[in-house]
Amino acid sequence: MGSVSRRGLLAAGAGVLTACGANTGRGGGGSGPGIVQWYHQYGEPGTEQAVRRYAAGFGKARVSVQWRPGNYDQQTAAALLTDSGPDVFEVNGPTLDQIQGGQVLDLTEVVEGVKDDFNPAVLGPKTYRGRVYGVPQVIDMQMLYYRKSLLKEAGVEPPTSLDALVDAARALSRGGVKGLFLGNDGGAGVLGGTPLYAAGLRLVTEDGEVGFDEPAAARTLGKLHRLYADKSLLLGAPSDWADPSAFLQGLTAMQWSGLWALPQVREELGDDFGVLPFPGDGGGGQPSVPVGAYGAAVSARSRHKKVATEYVKWLWVQRTDLQQDFALAYGFHIPARVSLARRARRLRTGPAADAVRFATEHGYAQPLLWTPAAQTAYQDALSRIIRSGASPERELRGVVRTVSEELARVKKKP
């Protein structure tokens, strides 16, 4: 899965730049130049008011916050090519094209002295050739929810291997309840590279080569078809994997969803649930969980680059109190700073503490070199493997060719 946003990846690309709204949020405490900051539209009540309050506390500039509904990634991709875009913006990236194209500023000095305190899984995809181009804000992650009472009734232990997950899903599918929900498409969209990491592989190696050209990849992905063939998967649910409704309504005993669902699950089910990472597979496998983080970046077209960079440092490096507030006072996220995650009271016990541990010990993020073309080729192949029983070996051969060509292409660029 991609540099993972809470609800999944949006493809970055050209799009029509929407007009600025009248509610600009201007009124920062400073008397310096005016800068514009963009955010994508969060669903949690209070978040918009909070970021406007943060902006008003910056003393060196008047910060105008714009809340951007719609396809945010397309909006920002288009805006970065113009002189009317934001100075500071939230980004599910930056993308490799934006970095190589010189559209975003190098922010390495902004994180100097605290770089090691950022979770490396989410800082890595914002780093290119040792330079940092985005400062992670909060971490979102995905994990497996299971209903304790349903597993106990079926005599099933929480699965700690992929084979055990397949067996558990089959045993739990009874009486109108399915064993597992991975999304209405059978899991191809949400799982992404998670099964490969669980097999001890990677999407892209550290030296920029294909990381799954191994027999273990086909073996692991083939097991996902067993879930579909066994009729263990819930399909056609009223809402998709990001919403825990299917799990809460008892339509499935286990569901893959996100950390954001945990407060609702806990409120409705009390202690009758647990969480797990995606289980490891094979001798070299280990549990894996996809993590992602929106980050703060600065446009290279900003007319006030220095103060925009100072604002990013003030908000996302120096003001740890605001970072903690942003992570946990409105929605439910993990702070991007390891030290803050450890101190957060709401993350110290129960499934929330488990989630932090999963993200710290087993978290992976979609690598920067994983291009949209590579993602499309892999996801299409995974869908055919899961739903149609296509040969994993044959499908992966085609994906490896496409990814190899993509990696060769992007590595040629400066």
Secondary structure as UniProt FT lines:
FT   TURN            6..7
FT   STRAND          34..40
FT   TURN            45..46
FT   HELIX           47..56
FT   STRAND          62..68
FT   HELIX           72..79
FT   TURN            80..81
FT   STRAND          88..91
FT   HELIX           96..100
FT   TURN            101..102
FT   HELIX           108..111
FT   TURN            112..114
FT   HELIX           115..117
FT   HELIX           120..123
FT   HELIX           124..126
FT   STRAND          127..128
FT   TURN            129..130
FT   STRAND          131..132
FT   STRAND          135..136
FT   STRAND          138..146
FT   HELIX           148..154
FT   HELIX           162..172
FT   TURN            175..176
FT   STRAND          177..181
FT   TURN            184..185
FT   HELIX           188..191
FT   TURN            192..193
FT   HELIX           194..198
FT   TURN            199..200
FT   TURN            206..207
FT   HELIX           215..229
FT   TURN            230..231
FT   TURN            241..242
FT   HELIX           245..248
FT   TURN            249..250
FT   STRAND          252..258
FT   HELIX           259..261
FT   HELIX           262..269
FT   TURN            270..271
FT   STRAND          274..276
FT   TURN            283..284
FT   STRAND          288..292
FT   STRAND          295..299
FT   TURN            300..301
FT   TURN            303..304
FT   HELIX           305..313
FT   HELIX           314..318
FT   HELIX           320..328
FT   STRAND          334..335
FT   HELIX           338..343
FT   HELIX           345..347
FT   HELIX           350..362
FT   STRAND          363..364
FT   TURN            368..369
FT   HELIX           372..388
FT   HELIX           392..411
//
